[in-house]
């Protein structure tokens, strides 16, 4: 059984939310890729640093979410 925590629910800066998730005993984190992680700014080096930091805390990326503003099944 692996426990993962959605970092956006912790309402902290990203690195602090990683530390909080690790302190809670989580093994993974779920990232909000719409607001927390900007793909345009995430260079290869930044991605490696992020994954290295997570491994140091005993965490891994368990998933990603893209919050949407309205349901997909609503006709416009």
C-alpha positions as CSV (number, residue, x, y, z in Angstrom):
1,X,0.0,0.0,0.0
2,X,1.5,3.3,-1.1
3,X,0.3,6.6,0.2
4,X,0.4,9.7,-2.0
5,X,-0.4,13.3,-1.2
6,X,-1.6,16.0,-3.6
7,X,0.8,18.9,-3.1
8,X,-1.8,21.5,-3.9
9,X,-4.0,20.4,-1.0
10,X,-1.1,21.2,1.4
11,X,-1.3,24.9,0.3
12,X,2.4,25.5,0.8
13,X,5.3,26.3,-1.6
14,X,6.2,23.2,-3.6
15,X,9.4,22.3,-1.8
16,X,7.8,22.7,1.6
17,X,4.9,20.6,0.5
18,X,7.4,17.8,-0.4
19,X,8.9,18.0,3.1
20,X,5.4,17.9,4.7
21,X,4.4,14.9,2.6
22,X,7.5,13.0,3.6
23,X,6.9,13.9,7.3
24,X,3.3,12.6,6.9
25,X,4.7,9.2,5.8
26,X,3.7,9.5,2.2
27,X,5.7,7.6,-0.5
28,X,4.5,9.7,-3.4
29,X,3.2,13.1,-4.4
30,X,0.6,14.2,-7.0
31,X,1.5,17.4,-8.8
32,X,-0.8,20.0,-10.2
33,X,0.8,20.5,-13.6
34,X,-1.4,23.5,-14.4
35,X,-0.3,25.8,-11.5
36,X,2.6,24.2,-9.6
37,X,4.9,23.0,-12.4
38,X,5.4,25.2,-15.5
39,X,6.6,22.9,-18.2
40,X,8.0,25.8,-20.1
41,X,10.3,26.6,-17.2
42,X,11.1,23.0,-16.3
43,X,14.4,22.4,-18.1
44,X,16.1,19.0,-18.2
45,X,18.4,20.1,-15.3
46,X,15.5,21.3,-13.3
47,X,13.6,18.0,-13.8
48,X,16.7,16.0,-12.7
49,X,17.1,18.3,-9.6
50,X,13.4,17.9,-8.8
51,X,13.5,14.1,-9.0
52,X,16.8,14.0,-7.0
53,X,15.2,16.1,-4.3
54,X,12.2,13.8,-4.1
55,X,14.4,10.7,-3.9
56,X,16.3,12.3,-1.0
57,X,13.0,12.6,0.8
58,X,11.9,9.1,-0.1
59,X,9.2,10.3,-2.4
60,X,8.4,9.7,-6.0
61,X,5.9,11.3,-8.5
62,X,2.8,9.2,-8.2
63,X,0.6,11.2,-10.6
64,X,-0.3,14.6,-12.1
65,X,-3.5,16.4,-12.3
66,X,-4.7,19.2,-14.6
67,X,-7.6,20.9,-12.9
68,X,-10.2,22.2,-15.4
69,X,-12.6,25.0,-14.9
70,X,-15.7,23.2,-16.1
71,X,-16.9,19.7,-16.7
72,X,-15.9,18.1,-20.0
73,X,-19.4,16.9,-20.7
74,X,-21.0,20.3,-20.8
75,X,-22.1,21.6,-24.2
76,X,-21.3,25.2,-25.0
